[in-house]
Amino acid sequence: MEIVTLTFIIIGASASLFSSILVIIEICLVKYKDMANILIMALVIIDVLMSLSIYGIIEPVSVLICEISMWICYFIRDFHKIMVLFIARSLYTIIVRSKQITFTFIKLFFFIGFGIDLLKTLFFALASQVFINHGVCASKFYNSYLNIVFLFADEILPSTIILFIIAYYYYKIRISLMKEALESDIKILNKRIFAKRLIGFGIVFSILIIPVLIITLIQLFGLSLSFDRLLSISLMVYAWYPFCNSLVYGFTKSFKKNIFSICIKTPDFENKEDYLYVLRQANIIRPRFYLDLIGESEHGDIN
């Protein structure tokens, strides 16, 4: 692999790792955590594991390390999709349908998702060959026809379905938030793009589909592109993806204010947290993630 490409991948994986850890630190230091904080925490932990697996792929010590890194990357990448779908469904249920997510639903969702993902990873491990290609881990199925079928049935089709589902959920959420903003006379509606973070969720997730889509189309139509080039495209996307994820899910206006207040030890920060927590518990104000989605921060409005 070319040194420029490898450097770009390392920078992407490092930026992803740093940004994900920063989001985790902020969530841990915030005194009161709602459901959105917990879900985002789970998502960025998955992103941390995805970033770490990239290092094992680009700097393989042995074939065994290659295999472990590839299997972890495959499992985490698939479980990440399940997590993205769950977050979208949760926000839709809470905001649009005005219902709460039960822990029974959470456990059932993750139990089924984890089981399906584990079975798919086992199939991938048994049906594919992991090897070191020019100093970088790579994999391919023993059967070339199975390779195309698996890419389409396991990657493109489910990822596309999830993309359309979350697009529908976020469209409904955006309409619901816009309606509430109109009723509350919130000035944020004057912005060019209202709740653009919701649009960002869909755009960032679509990035995850790009490398697999390119590879499948190339193989399907018999186009000529070297294996090294295909591998480079995949690794570059997967290296930078968690960083993009942190930007849209973690780096909200509240996040920036929280980090600033925590770093410089703002004296009234904890008092504001306590006050806002009481208001949220009494259902006087909406949960924090409502303002995060429309690009506002609750701390800026408390004096």
Steps between C-alpha positions, in 0.01 A plus 500: 500500500626848412647699788266797434192276515627324812570834670151625413349184653709532818404867540133410449509216753683722751257791452209258538645349817574841655159650418313193626694496828433874541124441467520214754687723748242778464207262554671346805564842657147633447318454830159394366465266205184432300422218259661690211830528691502126568425411137766736366747361755434148368538622141835673556634199694424297188682768297804471729513124438461560126792746503720261700428213260629716214845509663503121515412486130760748372780384733462120510741312724384161376220332307331419832495869596365570152217253546405634843510862376291421192240307700475774762473766230227304321301437820535857628412653163180293481408565863555871436226488235265341753587774749433778246161345421419469870586865570280613211213281619539623859495867400198438276313324783577772756459811283237407241293241684554656846572162658789381716741221411473210743802304619323183387497635144867602528607156624294320236632721219863451600462129572358435153746739333800352681392144414450571130828691480689219675362238258595716201852548636541125551391440140744766381782339701429150364429592137780753441877499491696766688851576375766771498510694174800734461523552876126552554230253610249399235230238457311327222255213475619164378227514237508813279128469420422483872705816544263701278185342646619560856596861433157573357287295742697579815630850435322703232141378547475525883702824512278659235185386682632646827589825321144538367351413840709755691434759227127448556537521879709816486263662250211439741710623794594817312134573421406441864780726630407770249138487618608535864736783410219687322270458798775620736606786270864388502727726294705202382244458219657804331811295422547393139486128585292404803627203705783436253654251744221257406603529135859440606407170666378360169788641295766360734339155506492495119881537505519153655335350190728665243803264501290183488279647228803591288657156544177317418428705188856454376484124547147476361583683177848352469673837507875516544628629832784351699435319827739740676297798383174345620656422836634855531157652431337280764761571768496876438122514541493277808789692660329840472141386554504502885639856490206613285272313737638692799440830320128440444409297810740630762624850418175683575466853631441361851814287464714804416362700793542204737863443395574873540335514843675183618844611377494849652301392809206738455366557856128495416517203259389239754226729633361535149519122454303447822243762404450358151474148637216603733319670210538192279382264774188713544443497121521880496770493233580246233795257525839638398506319165205708370719811501800303375302397191403857412850635567437682828635470854288516815788645704497814294147577612548461878617800696 
